[in-house]
Amino acid sequence: MAACNAHCRVLDGIDATREQYVERSKEHARSLINVGRIREAVASMMMDMRKYPNCEVPHEIHAIGIGAAAVGDVVVVRAYIEGFN
């Protein structure tokens, strides 16, 4: 989904490729889902994808995650998170 070029920075400040950054963001969001924090998982993914230039996705994509989290649809929230590559 996201289109980030060159390098982004991972959450702890270590330089990483775009793929590493996205995977780290997805892992964090998955961990939040696993403890029942679906809304926080979506918010985390949204914030991570917005942090760096050229990593954002259209608002409509985030609306899918927000809507699914609002109704507690874990299946769609997982699909939203896994859709980032």
PDB file of N, CA, C and O in Angstrom:
ATOM      1  N   MET A   1       0.810  -1.204   0.000  1.00  0.00           N
ATOM      2  CA  MET A   1       0.000   0.000   0.000  1.00  0.00           C
ATOM      3  C   MET A   1       0.851   1.265   0.000  1.00  0.00           C
ATOM      4  O   MET A   1       0.670   2.141  -0.846  1.00  0.00           O
ATOM      5  N   ALA A   2       1.761   1.357   0.930  1.00  0.00           N
ATOM      6  CA  ALA A   2       2.538   2.583   1.059  1.00  0.00           C
ATOM      7  C   ALA A   2       3.630   2.645   0.003  1.00  0.00           C
ATOM      8  O   ALA A   2       4.078   1.623  -0.518  1.00  0.00           O
ATOM      9  N   ALA A   3       4.043   3.860  -0.298  1.00  0.00           N
ATOM     10  CA  ALA A   3       5.085   4.051  -1.300  1.00  0.00           C
ATOM     11  C   ALA A   3       6.213   4.875  -0.711  1.00  0.00           C
ATOM     12  O   ALA A   3       6.342   6.061  -1.012  1.00  0.00           O
ATOM     13  N   CYS A   4       7.021   4.261   0.115  1.00  0.00           N
ATOM     14  CA  CYS A   4       8.139   4.948   0.768  1.00  0.00           C
ATOM     15  C   CYS A   4       9.410   4.594   0.034  1.00  0.00           C
ATOM     16  O   CYS A   4       9.690   3.414  -0.177  1.00  0.00           O
ATOM     17  N   ASN A   5      10.181   5.579  -0.358  1.00  0.00           N
ATOM     18  CA  ASN A   5      11.414   5.345  -1.094  1.00  0.00           C
ATOM     19  C   ASN A   5      12.614   5.354  -0.164  1.00  0.00           C
ATOM     20  O   ASN A   5      12.556   5.896   0.939  1.00  0.00           O
ATOM     21  N   ALA A   6      13.705   4.747  -0.622  1.00  0.00           N
ATOM     22  CA  ALA A   6      14.997   4.735   0.067  1.00  0.00           C
ATOM     23  C   ALA A   6      14.862   4.170   1.476  1.00  0.00           C
ATOM     24  O   ALA A   6      14.411   3.038   1.653  1.00  0.00           O
ATOM     25  N   HIS A   7      15.249   4.951   2.473  1.00  0.00           N
ATOM     26  CA  HIS A   7      15.231   4.454   3.847  1.00  0.00           C
ATOM     27  C   HIS A   7      14.237   5.236   4.691  1.00  0.00           C
ATOM     28  O   HIS A   7      14.024   6.432   4.490  1.00  0.00           O
ATOM     29  N   CYS A   8      13.642   4.537   5.632  1.00  0.00           N
ATOM     30  CA  CYS A   8      12.820   5.155   6.670  1.00  0.00           C
ATOM     31  C   CYS A   8      13.544   4.850   7.986  1.00  0.00           C
ATOM     32  O   CYS A   8      14.551   4.142   7.996  1.00  0.00           O
ATOM     33  N   ARG A   9      13.034   5.379   9.075  1.00  0.00           N
ATOM     34  CA  ARG A   9      13.650   5.066  10.355  1.00  0.00           C
ATOM     35  C   ARG A   9      12.673   4.215  11.148  1.00  0.00           C
ATOM     36  O   ARG A   9      11.483   4.521  11.223  1.00  0.00           O
ATOM     37  N   VAL A  10      13.186   3.147  11.736  1.00  0.00           N
ATOM     38  CA  VAL A  10      12.336   2.297  12.558  1.00  0.00           C
ATOM     39  C   VAL A  10      12.012   3.001  13.859  1.00  0.00           C
ATOM     40  O   VAL A  10      12.568   4.057  14.161  1.00  0.00           O
ATOM     41  N   LEU A  11      11.115   2.416  14.623  1.00  0.00           N
ATOM     42  CA  LEU A  11      10.596   3.086  15.804  1.00  0.00           C
ATOM     43  C   LEU A  11      11.660   3.423  16.841  1.00  0.00           C
ATOM     44  O   LEU A  11      11.520   4.411  17.561  1.00  0.00           O
ATOM     45  N   ASP A  12      12.709   2.631  16.931  1.00  0.00           N
ATOM     46  CA  ASP A  12      13.727   2.917  17.941  1.00  0.00           C
ATOM     47  C   ASP A  12      14.874   3.762  17.412  1.00  0.00           C
ATOM     48  O   ASP A  12      15.881   3.922  18.101  1.00  0.00           O
ATOM     49  N   GLY A  13      14.749   4.310  16.203  1.00  0.00           N
ATOM     50  CA  GLY A  13      15.733   5.229  15.687  1.00  0.00           C
ATOM     51  C   GLY A  13      16.830   4.606  14.846  1.00  0.00           C
ATOM     52  O   GLY A  13      17.733   5.313  14.398  1.00  0.00           O
ATOM     53  N   ILE A  14      16.777   3.297  14.619  1.00  0.00           N
ATOM     54  CA  ILE A  14      17.792   2.639  13.800  1.00  0.00           C
ATOM     55  C   ILE A  14      17.369   2.721  12.338  1.00  0.00           C
ATOM     56  O   ILE A  14      16.220   2.437  11.998  1.00  0.00           O
ATOM     57  N   ASP A  15      18.325   3.120  11.462  1.00  0.00           N
ATOM     58  CA  ASP A  15      18.007   3.177  10.038  1.00  0.00           C
ATOM     59  C   ASP A  15      17.602   1.804   9.535  1.00  0.00           C
ATOM     60  O   ASP A  15      18.171   0.794   9.948  1.00  0.00           O
ATOM     61  N   ALA A  16      16.618   1.764   8.643  1.00  0.00           N
ATOM     62  CA  ALA A  16      16.139   0.512   8.095  1.00  0.00           C
ATOM     63  C   ALA A  16      15.602   0.753   6.696  1.00  0.00           C
ATOM     64  O   ALA A  16      15.270   1.879   6.324  1.00  0.00           O
ATOM     65  N   THR A  17      15.524  -0.309   5.939  1.00  0.00           N
ATOM     66  CA  THR A  17      14.896  -0.198   4.637  1.00  0.00           C
ATOM     67  C   THR A  17      13.403  -0.012   4.845  1.00  0.00           C
ATOM     68  O   THR A  17      12.884  -0.227   5.941  1.00  0.00           O
ATOM     69  N   ARG A  18      12.727   0.384   3.797  1.00  0.00           N
ATOM     70  CA  ARG A  18      11.283   0.551   3.857  1.00  0.00           C
ATOM     71  C   ARG A  18      10.613  -0.753   4.278  1.00  0.00           C
ATOM     72  O   ARG A  18       9.700  -0.748   5.103  1.00  0.00           O
ATOM     73  N   GLU A  19      11.065  -1.862   3.713  1.00  0.00           N
ATOM     74  CA  GLU A  19      10.469  -3.161   4.028  1.00  0.00           C
ATOM     75  C   GLU A  19      10.628  -3.506   5.506  1.00  0.00           C
ATOM     76  O   GLU A  19       9.701  -4.014   6.137  1.00  0.00           O
ATOM     77  N   GLN A  20      11.810  -3.227   6.051  1.00  0.00           N
ATOM     78  CA  GLN A  20      12.044  -3.479   7.471  1.00  0.00           C
ATOM     79  C   GLN A  20      11.159  -2.595   8.335  1.00  0.00           C
ATOM     80  O   GLN A  20      10.599  -3.046   9.334  1.00  0.00           O
ATOM     81  N   TYR A  21      11.040  -1.344   7.946  1.00  0.00           N
ATOM     82  CA  TYR A  21      10.205  -0.399   8.701  1.00  0.00           C
ATOM     83  C   TYR A  21       8.749  -0.853   8.718  1.00  0.00           C
ATOM     84  O   TYR A  21       8.114  -0.879   9.772  1.00  0.00           O
ATOM     85  N   VAL A  22       8.221  -1.212   7.545  1.00  0.00           N
ATOM     86  CA  VAL A  22       6.821  -1.648   7.456  1.00  0.00           C
ATOM     87  C   VAL A  22       6.625  -2.918   8.266  1.00  0.00           C
ATOM     88  O   VAL A  22       5.638  -3.036   8.992  1.00  0.00           O
ATOM     89  N   GLU A  23       7.536  -3.861   8.156  1.00  0.00           N
ATOM     90  CA  GLU A  23       7.395  -5.122   8.903  1.00  0.00           C
ATOM     91  C   GLU A  23       7.425  -4.870  10.409  1.00  0.00           C
ATOM     92  O   GLU A  23       6.659  -5.479  11.155  1.00  0.00           O
ATOM     93  N   ARG A  24       8.297  -3.984  10.852  1.00  0.00           N
ATOM     94  CA  ARG A  24       8.360  -3.654  12.276  1.00  0.00           C
ATOM     95  C   ARG A  24       7.041  -3.006  12.738  1.00  0.00           C
ATOM     96  O   ARG A  24       6.545  -3.296  13.827  1.00  0.00           O
ATOM     97  N   SER A  25       6.500  -2.147  11.912  1.00  0.00           N
ATOM     98  CA  SER A  25       5.220  -1.498  12.232  1.00  0.00           C
ATOM     99  C   SER A  25       4.102  -2.527  12.303  1.00  0.00           C
ATOM    100  O   SER A  25       3.260  -2.472  13.199  1.00  0.00           O
ATOM    101  N   LYS A  26       4.093  -3.458  11.369  1.00  0.00           N
ATOM    102  CA  LYS A  26       3.073  -4.506  11.356  1.00  0.00           C
ATOM    103  C   LYS A  26       3.193  -5.411  12.583  1.00  0.00           C
ATOM    104  O   LYS A  26       2.187  -5.801  13.176  1.00  0.00           O
ATOM    105  N   GLU A  27       4.423  -5.740  12.955  1.00  0.00           N
ATOM    106  CA  GLU A  27       4.636  -6.577  14.137  1.00  0.00           C
ATOM    107  C   GLU A  27       4.078  -5.902  15.385  1.00  0.00           C
ATOM    108  O   GLU A  27       3.441  -6.547  16.218  1.00  0.00           O
ATOM    109  N   HIS A  28       4.321  -4.605  15.507  1.00  0.00           N
ATOM    110  CA  HIS A  28       3.804  -3.873  16.670  1.00  0.00           C
ATOM    111  C   HIS A  28       2.275  -3.871  16.658  1.00  0.00           C
ATOM    112  O   HIS A  28       1.645  -4.102  17.690  1.00  0.00           O
ATOM    113  N   ALA A  29       1.685  -3.614  15.503  1.00  0.00           N
ATOM    114  CA  ALA A  29       0.219  -3.610  15.398  1.00  0.00           C
ATOM    115  C   ALA A  29      -0.353  -4.992  15.708  1.00  0.00           C
ATOM    116  O   ALA A  29      -1.373  -5.098  16.387  1.00  0.00           O
ATOM    117  N   ARG A  30       0.288  -6.042  15.221  1.00  0.00           N
ATOM    118  CA  ARG A  30      -0.170  -7.413  15.518  1.00  0.00           C
ATOM    119  C   ARG A  30      -0.132  -7.685  17.014  1.00  0.00           C
ATOM    120  O   ARG A  30      -1.041  -8.307  17.562  1.00  0.00           O
ATOM    121  N   SER A  31       0.923  -7.217  17.672  1.00  0.00           N
ATOM    122  CA  SER A  31       1.023  -7.455  19.116  1.00  0.00           C
ATOM    123  C   SER A  31      -0.111  -6.759  19.864  1.00  0.00           C
ATOM    124  O   SER A  31      -0.603  -7.273  20.869  1.00  0.00           O
ATOM    125  N   LEU A  32      -0.522  -5.602  19.379  1.00  0.00           N
ATOM    126  CA  LEU A  32      -1.650  -4.905  20.001  1.00  0.00           C
ATOM    127  C   LEU A  32      -2.953  -5.674  19.783  1.00  0.00           C
ATOM    128  O   LEU A  32      -3.773  -5.782  20.695  1.00  0.00           O
ATOM    129  N   ILE A  33      -3.140  -6.202  18.587  1.00  0.00           N
ATOM    130  CA  ILE A  33      -4.341  -7.008  18.318  1.00  0.00           C
ATOM    131  C   ILE A  33      -4.369  -8.223  19.239  1.00  0.00           C
ATOM    132  O   ILE A  33      -5.415  -8.575  19.783  1.00  0.00           O
ATOM    133  N   ASN A  34      -3.222  -8.854  19.407  1.00  0.00           N
ATOM    134  CA  ASN A  34      -3.151 -10.078  20.211  1.00  0.00           C
ATOM    135  C   ASN A  34      -3.538  -9.873  21.672  1.00  0.00           C
ATOM    136  O   ASN A  34      -3.891 -10.830  22.360  1.00  0.00           O
ATOM    137  N   VAL A  35      -3.473  -8.645  22.143  1.00  0.00           N
ATOM    138  CA  VAL A  35      -3.907  -8.371  23.523  1.00  0.00           C
ATOM    139  C   VAL A  35      -5.241  -7.628  23.545  1.00  0.00           C
ATOM    140  O   VAL A  35      -5.613  -7.030  24.555  1.00  0.00           O
ATOM    141  N   GLY A  36      -5.961  -7.672  22.409  1.00  0.00           N
ATOM    142  CA  GLY A  36      -7.304  -7.112  22.355  1.00  0.00           C
ATOM    143  C   GLY A  36      -7.388  -5.611  22.153  1.00  0.00           C
ATOM    144  O   GLY A  36      -8.447  -5.021  22.366  1.00  0.00           O
ATOM    145  N   ARG A  37      -6.309  -4.989  21.751  1.00  0.00           N
ATOM    146  CA  ARG A  37      -6.302  -3.528  21.573  1.00  0.00           C
ATOM    147  C   ARG A  37      -6.389  -3.196  20.081  1.00  0.00           C
ATOM    148  O   ARG A  37      -5.443  -2.674  19.493  1.00  0.00           O
ATOM    149  N   ILE A  38      -7.534  -3.508  19.485  1.00  0.00           N
ATOM    150  CA  ILE A  38      -7.693  -3.352  18.032  1.00  0.00           C
ATOM    151  C   ILE A  38      -7.632  -1.891  17.596  1.00  0.00           C
ATOM    152  O   ILE A  38      -6.989  -1.570  16.596  1.00  0.00           O
ATOM    153  N   ARG A  39      -8.274  -1.034  18.312  1.00  0.00           N
ATOM    154  CA  ARG A  39      -8.241   0.389  17.923  1.00  0.00           C
ATOM    155  C   ARG A  39      -6.815   0.932  17.973  1.00  0.00           C
ATOM    156  O   ARG A  39      -6.394   1.678  17.090  1.00  0.00           O
ATOM    157  N   GLU A  40      -6.088   0.553  19.003  1.00  0.00           N
ATOM    158  CA  GLU A  40      -4.711   1.008  19.120  1.00  0.00           C
ATOM    159  C   GLU A  40      -3.839   0.436  18.002  1.00  0.00           C
ATOM    160  O   GLU A  40      -2.907   1.095  17.542  1.00  0.00           O
ATOM    161  N   ALA A  41      -4.139  -0.784  17.565  1.00  0.00           N
ATOM    162  CA  ALA A  41      -3.388  -1.404  16.470  1.00  0.00           C
ATOM    163  C   ALA A  41      -3.548  -0.597  15.190  1.00  0.00           C
ATOM    164  O   ALA A  41      -2.573  -0.341  14.483  1.00  0.00           O
ATOM    165  N   VAL A  42      -4.779  -0.197  14.895  1.00  0.00           N
ATOM    166  CA  VAL A  42      -5.036   0.613  13.698  1.00  0.00           C
ATOM    167  C   VAL A  42      -4.369   1.974  13.841  1.00  0.00           C
ATOM    168  O   VAL A  42      -3.720   2.455  12.911  1.00  0.00           O
ATOM    169  N   ALA A  43      -4.527   2.589  14.997  1.00  0.00           N
ATOM    170  CA  ALA A  43      -3.908   3.908  15.214  1.00  0.00           C
ATOM    171  C   ALA A  43      -2.391   3.833  15.082  1.00  0.00           C
ATOM    172  O   ALA A  43      -1.773   4.728  14.506  1.00  0.00           O
ATOM    173  N   SER A  44      -1.797   2.784  15.604  1.00  0.00           N
ATOM    174  CA  SER A  44      -0.353   2.608  15.514  1.00  0.00           C
ATOM    175  C   SER A  44       0.096   2.493  14.060  1.00  0.00           C
ATOM    176  O   SER A  44       1.069   3.128  13.654  1.00  0.00           O
ATOM    177  N   MET A  45      -0.610   1.687  13.283  1.00  0.00           N
ATOM    178  CA  MET A  45      -0.248   1.516  11.874  1.00  0.00           C
ATOM    179  C   MET A  45      -0.409   2.829  11.119  1.00  0.00           C
ATOM    180  O   MET A  45       0.439   3.193  10.305  1.00  0.00           O
ATOM    181  N   MET A  46      -1.501   3.535  11.394  1.00  0.00           N
ATOM    182  CA  MET A  46      -1.740   4.826  10.738  1.00  0.00           C
ATOM    183  C   MET A  46      -0.601   5.798  11.047  1.00  0.00           C
ATOM    184  O   MET A  46      -0.055   6.429  10.142  1.00  0.00           O
ATOM    185  N   MET A  47      -0.250   5.914  12.308  1.00  0.00           N
ATOM    186  CA  MET A  47       0.794   6.859  12.701  1.00  0.00           C
ATOM    187  C   MET A  47       2.137   6.474  12.095  1.00  0.00           C
ATOM    188  O   MET A  47       2.877   7.330  11.610  1.00  0.00           O
ATOM    189  N   ASP A  48       2.445   5.182  12.125  1.00  0.00           N
ATOM    190  CA  ASP A  48       3.726   4.745  11.558  1.00  0.00           C
ATOM    191  C   ASP A  48       3.807   5.053  10.074  1.00  0.00           C
ATOM    192  O   ASP A  48       4.856   5.480   9.591  1.00  0.00           O
ATOM    193  N   MET A  49       2.730   4.847   9.346  1.00  0.00           N
ATOM    194  CA  MET A  49       2.750   5.084   7.903  1.00  0.00           C
ATOM    195  C   MET A  49       2.734   6.570   7.558  1.00  0.00           C
ATOM    196  O   MET A  49       3.057   6.949   6.432  1.00  0.00           O
ATOM    197  N   ARG A  50       2.360   7.411   8.518  1.00  0.00           N
ATOM    198  CA  ARG A  50       2.333   8.861   8.279  1.00  0.00           C
ATOM    199  C   ARG A  50       3.619   9.562   8.704  1.00  0.00           C
ATOM    200  O   ARG A  50       3.821  10.728   8.365  1.00  0.00           O
ATOM    201  N   LYS A  51       4.480   8.883   9.431  1.00  0.00           N
ATOM    202  CA  LYS A  51       5.645   9.532  10.029  1.00  0.00           C
ATOM    203  C   LYS A  51       6.670  10.042   9.028  1.00  0.00           C
ATOM    204  O   LYS A  51       7.370  11.015   9.308  1.00  0.00           O
ATOM    205  N   TYR A  52       6.769   9.417   7.891  1.00  0.00           N
ATOM    206  CA  TYR A  52       7.846   9.732   6.967  1.00  0.00           C
ATOM    207  C   TYR A  52       7.309  10.106   5.602  1.00  0.00           C
ATOM    208  O   TYR A  52       6.283   9.579   5.175  1.00  0.00           O
ATOM    209  N   PRO A  53       7.987  11.010   4.911  1.00  0.00           N
ATOM    210  CA  PRO A  53       7.556  11.414   3.563  1.00  0.00           C
ATOM    211  C   PRO A  53       7.464  10.197   2.646  1.00  0.00           C
ATOM    212  O   PRO A  53       8.265   9.266   2.733  1.00  0.00           O
ATOM    213  N   ASN A  54       6.489  10.233   1.788  1.00  0.00           N
ATOM    214  CA  ASN A  54       6.276   9.179   0.790  1.00  0.00           C
ATOM    215  C   ASN A  54       5.868   7.835   1.374  1.00  0.00           C
ATOM    216  O   ASN A  54       5.911   6.827   0.669  1.00  0.00           O
ATOM    217  N   CYS A  55       5.479   7.795   2.622  1.00  0.00           N
ATOM    218  CA  CYS A  55       5.020   6.543   3.225  1.00  0.00           C
ATOM    219  C   CYS A  55       3.512   6.546   3.462  1.00  0.00           C
ATOM    220  O   CYS A  55       2.942   5.529   3.857  1.00  0.00           O
ATOM    221  N   GLU A  56       2.881   7.666   3.226  1.00  0.00           N
ATOM    222  CA  GLU A  56       1.446   7.756   3.478  1.00  0.00           C
ATOM    223  C   GLU A  56       0.636   7.011   2.433  1.00  0.00           C
ATOM    224  O   GLU A  56       1.082   6.796   1.306  1.00  0.00           O
ATOM    225  N   VAL A  57      -0.556   6.626   2.832  1.00  0.00           N
ATOM    226  CA  VAL A  57      -1.523   6.017   1.919  1.00  0.00           C
ATOM    227  C   VAL A  57      -2.758   6.904   1.893  1.00  0.00           C
ATOM    228  O   VAL A  57      -2.920   7.759   2.765  1.00  0.00           O
ATOM    229  N   PRO A  58      -3.632   6.716   0.909  1.00  0.00           N
ATOM    230  CA  PRO A  58      -4.855   7.528   0.865  1.00  0.00           C
ATOM    231  C   PRO A  58      -5.688   7.358   2.143  1.00  0.00           C
ATOM    232  O   PRO A  58      -5.700   6.292   2.758  1.00  0.00           O
ATOM    233  N   HIS A  59      -6.362   8.404   2.511  1.00  0.00           N
ATOM    234  CA  HIS A  59      -7.217   8.383   3.711  1.00  0.00           C
ATOM    235  C   HIS A  59      -8.255   7.274   3.638  1.00  0.00           C
ATOM    236  O   HIS A  59      -8.652   6.725   4.666  1.00  0.00           O
ATOM    237  N   GLU A  60      -8.694   6.944   2.441  1.00  0.00           N
ATOM    238  CA  GLU A  60      -9.707   5.894   2.279  1.00  0.00           C
ATOM    239  C   GLU A  60      -9.204   4.543   2.786  1.00  0.00           C
ATOM    240  O   GLU A  60      -9.983   3.741   3.301  1.00  0.00           O
ATOM    241  N   ILE A  61      -7.918   4.296   2.641  1.00  0.00           N
ATOM    242  CA  ILE A  61      -7.344   3.041   3.141  1.00  0.00           C
ATOM    243  C   ILE A  61      -7.419   3.022   4.664  1.00  0.00           C
ATOM    244  O   ILE A  61      -7.822   2.022   5.259  1.00  0.00           O
ATOM    245  N   HIS A  62      -7.035   4.118   5.283  1.00  0.00           N
ATOM    246  CA  HIS A  62      -7.108   4.185   6.745  1.00  0.00           C
ATOM    247  C   HIS A  62      -8.551   4.100   7.224  1.00  0.00           C
ATOM    248  O   HIS A  62      -8.809   3.568   8.303  1.00  0.00           O
ATOM    249  N   ALA A  63      -9.495   4.614   6.444  1.00  0.00           N
ATOM    250  CA  ALA A  63     -10.909   4.549   6.824  1.00  0.00           C
ATOM    251  C   ALA A  63     -11.371   3.100   6.973  1.00  0.00           C
ATOM    252  O   ALA A  63     -12.233   2.802   7.800  1.00  0.00           O
ATOM    253  N   ILE A  64     -10.797   2.198   6.170  1.00  0.00           N
ATOM    254  CA  ILE A  64     -11.144   0.778   6.279  1.00  0.00           C
ATOM    255  C   ILE A  64     -10.734   0.264   7.658  1.00  0.00           C
ATOM    256  O   ILE A  64     -11.523  -0.393   8.338  1.00  0.00           O
ATOM    257  N   GLY A  65      -9.514   0.559   8.065  1.00  0.00           N
ATOM    258  CA  GLY A  65      -9.046   0.126   9.375  1.00  0.00           C
ATOM    259  C   GLY A  65      -9.815   0.758  10.509  1.00  0.00           C
ATOM    260  O   GLY A  65     -10.160   0.088  11.483  1.00  0.00           O
ATOM    261  N   ILE A  66     -10.087   2.046  10.390  1.00  0.00           N
ATOM    262  CA  ILE A  66     -10.837   2.757  11.436  1.00  0.00           C
ATOM    263  C   ILE A  66     -12.235   2.177  11.595  1.00  0.00           C
ATOM    264  O   ILE A  66     -12.691   1.914  12.707  1.00  0.00           O
ATOM    265  N   GLY A  67     -12.909   1.983  10.461  1.00  0.00           N
ATOM    266  CA  GLY A  67     -14.274   1.437  10.502  1.00  0.00           C
ATOM    267  C   GLY A  67     -14.310   0.044  11.098  1.00  0.00           C
ATOM    268  O   GLY A  67     -15.186  -0.271  11.903  1.00  0.00           O
ATOM    269  N   ALA A  68     -13.361  -0.789  10.705  1.00  0.00           N
ATOM    270  CA  ALA A  68     -13.310  -2.149  11.228  1.00  0.00           C
ATOM    271  C   ALA A  68     -13.033  -2.155  12.726  1.00  0.00           C
ATOM    272  O   ALA A  68     -13.636  -2.929  13.469  1.00  0.00           O
ATOM    273  N   ALA A  69     -12.129  -1.301  13.166  1.00  0.00           N
ATOM    274  CA  ALA A  69     -11.814  -1.224  14.590  1.00  0.00           C
ATOM    275  C   ALA A  69     -13.018  -0.721  15.383  1.00  0.00           C
ATOM    276  O   ALA A  69     -13.267  -1.181  16.497  1.00  0.00           O
ATOM    277  N   ALA A  70     -13.754   0.210  14.816  1.00  0.00           N
ATOM    278  CA  ALA A  70     -14.912   0.778  15.514  1.00  0.00           C
ATOM    279  C   ALA A  70     -15.975  -0.268  15.816  1.00  0.00           C
ATOM    280  O   ALA A  70     -16.664  -0.187  16.833  1.00  0.00           O
ATOM    281  N   VAL A  71     -16.105  -1.254  14.923  1.00  0.00           N
ATOM    282  CA  VAL A  71     -17.119  -2.304  15.148  1.00  0.00           C
ATOM    283  C   VAL A  71     -16.504  -3.584  15.693  1.00  0.00           C
ATOM    284  O   VAL A  71     -17.201  -4.585  15.863  1.00  0.00           O
ATOM    285  N   GLY A  72     -15.200  -3.562  15.968  1.00  0.00           N
ATOM    286  CA  GLY A  72     -14.536  -4.716  16.557  1.00  0.00           C
ATOM    287  C   GLY A  72     -14.280  -5.871  15.597  1.00  0.00           C
ATOM    288  O   GLY A  72     -14.176  -7.022  16.022  1.00  0.00           O
ATOM    289  N   ASP A  73     -14.177  -5.569  14.303  1.00  0.00           N
ATOM    290  CA  ASP A  73     -13.958  -6.608  13.292  1.00  0.00           C
ATOM    291  C   ASP A  73     -12.464  -6.908  13.159  1.00  0.00           C
ATOM    292  O   ASP A  73     -11.760  -6.279  12.370  1.00  0.00           O
ATOM    293  N   VAL A  74     -11.999  -7.871  13.939  1.00  0.00           N
ATOM    294  CA  VAL A  74     -10.584  -8.213  13.979  1.00  0.00           C
ATOM    295  C   VAL A  74     -10.098  -8.751  12.632  1.00  0.00           C
ATOM    296  O   VAL A  74      -8.958  -8.496  12.245  1.00  0.00           O
ATOM    297  N   VAL A  75     -10.932  -9.479  11.926  1.00  0.00           N
ATOM    298  CA  VAL A  75     -10.531 -10.042  10.631  1.00  0.00           C
ATOM    299  C   VAL A  75     -10.179  -8.921   9.652  1.00  0.00           C
ATOM    300  O   VAL A  75      -9.149  -8.989   8.980  1.00  0.00           O
ATOM    301  N   VAL A  76     -11.017  -7.902   9.567  1.00  0.00           N
ATOM    302  CA  VAL A  76     -10.762  -6.801   8.644  1.00  0.00           C
ATOM    303  C   VAL A  76      -9.585  -5.957   9.134  1.00  0.00           C
ATOM    304  O   VAL A  76      -8.797  -5.474   8.320  1.00  0.00           O
ATOM    305  N   VAL A  77      -9.453  -5.773  10.429  1.00  0.00           N
ATOM    306  CA  VAL A  77      -8.317  -5.019  10.961  1.00  0.00           C
ATOM    307  C   VAL A  77      -7.011  -5.732  10.614  1.00  0.00           C
ATOM    308  O   VAL A  77      -6.039  -5.093  10.211  1.00  0.00           O
ATOM    309  N   ARG A  78      -6.990  -7.053  10.770  1.00  0.00           N
ATOM    310  CA  ARG A  78      -5.785  -7.810  10.388  1.00  0.00           C
ATOM    311  C   ARG A  78      -5.495  -7.661   8.892  1.00  0.00           C
ATOM    312  O   ARG A  78      -4.338  -7.507   8.499  1.00  0.00           O
ATOM    313  N   ALA A  79      -6.530  -7.706   8.064  1.00  0.00           N
ATOM    314  CA  ALA A  79      -6.346  -7.541   6.616  1.00  0.00           C
ATOM    315  C   ALA A  79      -5.809  -6.154   6.306  1.00  0.00           C
ATOM    316  O   ALA A  79      -4.938  -5.999   5.450  1.00  0.00           O
ATOM    317  N   TYR A  80      -6.320  -5.153   6.994  1.00  0.00           N
ATOM    318  CA  TYR A  80      -5.828  -3.773   6.826  1.00  0.00           C
ATOM    319  C   TYR A  80      -4.324  -3.720   7.124  1.00  0.00           C
ATOM    320  O   TYR A  80      -3.551  -3.168   6.341  1.00  0.00           O
ATOM    321  N   ILE A  81      -3.925  -4.286   8.240  1.00  0.00           N
ATOM    322  CA  ILE A  81      -2.516  -4.251   8.647  1.00  0.00           C
ATOM    323  C   ILE A  81      -1.650  -5.054   7.682  1.00  0.00           C
ATOM    324  O   ILE A  81      -0.592  -4.586   7.261  1.00  0.00           O
ATOM    325  N   GLU A  82      -2.088  -6.245   7.332  1.00  0.00           N
ATOM    326  CA  GLU A  82      -1.299  -7.109   6.454  1.00  0.00           C
ATOM    327  C   GLU A  82      -1.230  -6.559   5.029  1.00  0.00           C
ATOM    328  O   GLU A  82      -0.353  -6.950   4.258  1.00  0.00           O
ATOM    329  N   GLY A  83      -2.142  -5.663   4.676  1.00  0.00           N
ATOM    330  CA  GLY A  83      -2.152  -5.078   3.335  1.00  0.00           C
ATOM    331  C   GLY A  83      -0.986  -4.154   3.052  1.00  0.00           C
ATOM    332  O   GLY A  83      -0.693  -3.859   1.893  1.00  0.00           O
ATOM    333  N   PHE A  84      -0.312  -3.691   4.104  1.00  0.00           N
ATOM    334  CA  PHE A  84       0.851  -2.818   3.889  1.00  0.00           C
ATOM    335  C   PHE A  84       2.036  -3.687   3.479  1.00  0.00           C
ATOM    336  O   PHE A  84       2.348  -4.696   4.111  1.00  0.00           O
ATOM    337  N   ASN A  85       2.685  -3.257   2.396  1.00  0.00           N
ATOM    338  CA  ASN A  85       3.866  -4.014   1.957  1.00  0.00           C
ATOM    339  C   ASN A  85       4.853  -3.101   1.282  1.00  0.00           C
ATOM    340  O   ASN A  85       5.911  -3.551   0.843  1.00  0.00           O
TER     341      ASN A  85
END
